[in-house]
Amino acid sequence: MRARDNSEAIGEPTARHRGHSQRRLYLLATVAVAIGLVGVLAARGTRRADRLLAQLRAQGEKLTFRELTGGGSPIANPAPQVVVSVANALTDAGYSPWNLDFSTYSQPGRMRVAWKQGTVPDRRPGKTVKWEELADHLRQKREPLKALREVLAATPPEWGRRTNHTQPLMSNTTTLKCARWLSAEAISELHAQELELAVQNVEALGALARANTLDYSLFSENIRIMVAQMGLWVTWHACGVESWSDQQLERLQRAWEGLDVPGGLERGLLGERAWGIAMCEQVRRSAGKRLINVFWSSPQGDGTFKSAFNYWVVWPAYQITSWDADELFYLEAMTSAIDDARQIRAHRPWDQAKSKADYAAKIKQISGSPIRWRYAISSIILPHYASMLQNGVRAETLRQLTLTAIAIRRYQLCQGLLPPELASLTPQYLKTPTYDPMSGGSLQYRPGQNGDFLLYS
């Protein structure tokens, strides 16, 4: 019996072994069929993505950075160098303007004028800064701030052309730093009733928010929106000054009339789409570590088997089976976001302008599922455009409110009473009627009995 057992072990395979082999074959065949089916679907995705790109070109869409910027020679403008030099001189020793906080005094249905308060509006809990302290710190920065105002007043807004997504024309930190110091000086001068210098600072903030619009980047556009929000909040609080002249109020108004927030959002999204299309083209031509390095500037991995498996198996499998559908998803998401921005420009109500297809939510859901590797491109490069669009709509709403408030003050100053309705402001005090980006209709206005008024979205 023992010899027979040995012969069975050495001789022909038992039924159990044959079953294992068959299951392995079935498994391999299933995997092969699955890969084949995914490959077929991917091929369909390629044709659909190519058709979408062709359709966009036929509609006159610009899909590369060169097409967006027009190429050509760089724009000669000294402003960037001056702004960088000024930013280097604006150190935060002693006081940081990043601590300024206007939101404390601006709540729904209620507003307190920040510069009329007993202390500087500060975001740090329990921290009190006197106006005299802020003025002392600003006097130390008088010369660089003067140079900043002069260069922003004298140079055109276009500072150069971005040629790709990785080379910004200006450090975003530099831009924000300059805006914070200009805001701090403006609110300090309002408190001191040095109104001419306050106007100059607001004009500089408006110029900084309008600058560099050929920098086709959604992140850079978000920085411009942040600069605009700082300047608009200062201007909104400036409306509480009672001794403005009509000429000064008109200058405050002009500082924000030329700002195109919805157009900036569209430009930023167009730049993001152009970058994404270029990334997809690199994926087409890459393999192995070169494919990984499309997304990371240095080789990734720790030399382990898992790392090698990702390099030579997972990513190539993604390239063969999934990247076409991933590219299509990305293109559809960005095209939808660009259409949303254009709907905002057309004064559609925000709840109608924003896309009903929330691609950002979809990719977030996919990122937690087993198929997340199939959407690697979209997971990495699809921007959080939904929140940025919403921030842009809020900034545009604040701009419309601020322009209207200034026009009401101008009417009140010249006519001796409040306007009975907002339609009375155009064309003498407003070139064009303002609107409510949230509703798509008119802003809400109620004149008060004692020279005050209620204005809201």
Disulfide bonds with the S-S distance in Angstrom:
none
